[in-house]
Amino acid sequence: MPDRKIAMVTGAGSGVGRATAATLVANGWTAVFVGRRRGPLDAAVTATGAPEQAVAIPCDISDAAEVDHLFAEVKERFGRLDLLFNNAGMSYKSTMIDEIPVEVWNDVVGVNLTGSFLCARAAFGMMRHQSPQGGRIINNGSVSAYVPRPGSVPYTATKHAITGLTKTLALDGRPFDIACGQIDIGNALTEMAAPMTKGVPQANGTIAAEATMDVQHVADAVLHMANLPLDANVLFMTVMATKMPYVGRG
């Protein structure tokens, strides 16, 4: 293989994941685009204009066997992994906890938390045992890792848990040159965030439109984190629309 570093981005078929994977490719990385559906992944790879530096591998990251197969394929193709961007996630409409179906809770936890754990587990194992040793894991948190939106129990609970995953991996990775950081994103304009431009529930009971930002700013921030040498780490970074209602009182 050429001297390009190898990155894996989950949820790479759309939104933050697609923008970030494409940005990595444009800046000298080889990227593995991971997502559930082959069609959007293939389209994302084609759009890079550099298919020799981008690979699409469908995977349901909530399924342990599929994740094991994914990482086995990456190891066979490239021999190592330098970066995992644990990005894939899902949310649910604003709903009071007593009206949230248990299966919705299980689905959100399965993708956001269990999926992140399974991918981090496999990436940590590769990075620990490859030569040269080491690598970087970046978890996609959210401003919801710090403050909830109304009616967001499943999503907010998983994002708080991601912070614990980040801190523990940052600690456990030290002996093996594995750095772990977290990017917390507020209102990047993706398909998932589009409703915010029309109006979403606020803490004071009103419905209001919120400011958004270009998703490319998130991709550029992840690139900055990824390009650091392994003896330096951005442990937490918040990238948010400047005028979104986050730091003020609700």
C-alpha positions in Angstrom: 0.0 0.0 0.0 1.1 3.7 -0.5 2.0 5.8 2.5 -1.5 7.1 2.9 -3.0 6.8 6.3 -6.1 4.7 6.6 -9.3 6.2 8.1 -12.7 4.6 8.7 -15.8 6.8 9.0 -19.1 5.3 10.1 -22.4 6.9 8.9 -20.5 8.0 5.8 -23.4 7.8 3.4 -24.8 11.2 4.4 -24.4 14.3 6.5 -21.4 14.8 8.8 -20.0 11.4 7.9 -20.1 11.9 4.2 -18.6 15.4 4.4 -15.8 14.2 6.7 -14.9 11.1 4.8 -14.7 13.2 1.6 -12.6 15.8 3.3 -10.1 13.2 4.5 -9.8 11.8 1.0 -9.2 15.3 -0.4 -6.4 15.8 2.1 -4.4 12.7 1.5 -6.1 10.0 3.5 -7.6 6.7 2.2 -11.1 6.5 3.7 -13.4 3.5 4.3 -16.9 4.7 4.0 -19.2 2.7 6.3 -23.0 2.7 6.5 -26.0 0.4 6.4 -26.9 1.0 2.7 -24.7 0.3 -0.2 -26.3 2.9 -2.6 -25.5 6.1 -0.6 -22.0 4.8 0.2 -21.2 4.2 -3.5 -22.6 7.6 -4.4 -20.4 9.2 -1.7 -17.3 7.4 -2.9 -18.0 8.4 -6.5 -18.5 12.0 -5.5 -14.9 12.2 -4.1 -13.6 11.8 -7.6 -10.9 9.6 -6.2 -12.3 6.1 -6.0 -8.9 4.6 -5.6 -8.6 6.4 -2.2 -12.2 5.6 -1.0 -13.8 2.3 -0.3 -17.5 1.6 0.5 -18.2 -1.2 3.0 -21.8 -1.7 4.1 -22.2 -2.6 7.8 -24.8 -2.5 10.5 -22.6 -1.3 13.4 -25.1 -2.4 16.0 -24.4 -6.0 14.9 -21.2 -7.4 16.5 -20.7 -10.1 13.8 -21.0 -7.5 11.0 -18.5 -5.2 12.8 -16.0 -8.1 13.2 -16.4 -8.8 9.5 -15.9 -5.1 8.6 -12.6 -4.8 10.5 -11.4 -8.1 9.2 -11.9 -6.8 5.7 -10.2 -3.5 6.5 -7.2 -5.4 7.9 -7.0 -7.7 4.9 -7.2 -4.8 2.4 -4.9 -2.2 4.2 -3.1 -4.0 6.9 -3.7 -1.3 9.5 -6.1 1.5 10.6 -4.9 5.0 11.6 -8.2 6.7 12.4 -11.7 5.7 13.4 -14.4 8.5 13.2 -17.2 6.9 15.3 -19.9 9.1 13.7 -23.0 7.0 12.9 -26.0 7.8 15.0 -29.7 8.2 15.1 -32.3 10.3 16.9 -36.0 10.2 17.6 -38.7 12.9 17.5 -39.2 15.0 20.7 -41.3 12.7 23.0 -41.9 12.4 26.7 -40.2 9.3 28.2 -43.5 7.6 29.1 -44.5 7.7 25.4 -41.2 6.4 24.0 -41.6 2.8 22.8 -39.0 0.4 24.3 -38.0 -0.7 20.8 -37.1 2.9 19.9 -34.8 3.1 23.0 -33.2 -0.2 22.0 -32.6 1.0 18.4 -31.1 4.4 19.5 -28.8 2.7 22.1 -27.9 0.0 19.6 -26.6 2.4 17.1 -25.4 5.4 19.1 -23.8 3.6 22.0 -23.4 -0.2 21.3 -22.3 0.6 17.7 -19.7 3.1 18.9 -18.5 0.6 21.5 -18.2 -2.2 19.0 -16.3 -0.1 16.4 -14.1 1.4 19.1 -13.4 -2.1 20.5 -12.3 -3.4 17.1 -10.3 -0.3 16.2 -8.5 -0.3 19.6 -7.6 -4.0 19.0 -6.2 -3.3 15.5 -4.3 -0.2 16.7 -2.9 -1.9 19.7 -1.5 -4.9 17.8 -0.4 -3.3 14.5 3.1 -2.1 13.6 3.8 0.7 14.0 1.5 0.7 17.0 -1.2 3.3 17.6 -3.9 5.4 16.0 -6.7 7.8 16.8 -10.4 7.3 17.6 -12.7 10.3 17.4 -16.2 10.0 18.8 -19.1 12.1 17.6 -20.7 13.4 20.7 -23.1 16.3 20.5 -24.0 19.4 22.5 -26.5 16.9 23.8 -23.6 15.3 25.6 -23.8 18.3 27.9 -27.4 19.6 27.8 -30.6 17.9 26.6 -33.2 19.1 24.2 -36.8 18.7 25.4 -38.1 15.1 25.0 -34.8 13.6 24.0 -34.1 10.8 26.6 -32.7 8.1 24.2 -30.5 10.4 22.2 -29.2 12.5 25.2 -28.6 9.4 27.3 -26.4 7.8 24.6 -24.5 11.0 24.0 -23.7 11.4 27.7 -22.5 7.8 27.6 -20.2 8.6 24.6 -18.4 11.1 26.8 -17.6 8.3 29.3 -16.4 6.1 26.4 -14.1 8.9 25.1 -12.5 9.6 28.5 -11.9 5.9 29.2 -10.4 5.2 25.8 -8.2 8.3 26.1 -6.9 6.8 29.4 -6.6 3.2 28.3 -5.0 4.1 25.0 -2.0 5.8 26.6 0.3 2.8 26.8 -0.4 1.9 23.1 -0.2 5.4 21.5 -3.9 5.3 20.9 -5.4 8.9 21.2 -9.1 9.4 21.7 -11.0 12.6 21.4 -14.6 13.8 21.0 -16.2 16.4 18.7 -19.5 17.8 19.9 -21.5 19.3 17.1 -24.3 21.9 17.4 -26.6 22.4 14.5 -24.6 21.5 11.4 -27.0 21.7 8.5 -27.6 18.1 7.5 -30.7 16.3 6.6 -31.1 15.4 10.3 -30.8 19.0 11.3 -33.0 20.5 8.6 -36.1 20.8 10.9 -34.2 23.2 13.1 -34.5 25.8 10.3 -38.3 25.7 10.5 -38.8 25.3 14.3 -38.1 22.8 17.1 -39.2 22.6 20.7 -37.4 24.9 23.2 -36.9 24.6 26.9 -39.4 27.3 27.6 -42.1 25.4 25.8 -42.1 27.5 22.6 -41.3 26.3 19.1 -38.5 28.3 17.4 -36.2 28.1 14.4 -32.5 27.8 15.2 -29.3 29.0 13.6 -27.3 26.4 11.7 -23.8 26.2 10.1 -22.3 24.5 7.1 -21.4 20.9 7.7 -18.0 21.5 6.1 -16.9 23.3 9.2 -17.3 20.0 11.1 -15.4 18.1 8.5 -12.6 20.6 8.7 -12.5 20.3 12.5 -12.3 16.5 12.4 -9.5 16.8 9.8 -7.6 19.0 12.2 -8.0 16.5 15.1 -7.0 13.6 12.8 -3.9 15.3 11.5 -2.3 15.9 14.9 0.7 13.7 15.8 -0.2 11.0 18.3 1.6 12.8 21.1 -1.0 15.5 20.9 -4.8 15.2 21.3 -7.9 17.3 21.2 -9.8 15.6 24.0 -13.1 17.6 23.5 -14.0 20.2 20.8 -17.4 21.9 20.4 -18.2 23.2 16.9 -21.5 24.9 16.8 -23.6 27.5 15.0 -22.6 30.7 16.8 -26.2 31.9 17.4 -27.8 28.6 18.3 -29.5 28.5 21.8 -26.9 26.6 23.7 -24.9 28.7 26.1 -27.8 30.9 27.1 -30.7 30.1 29.5 -33.6 28.1 28.1 
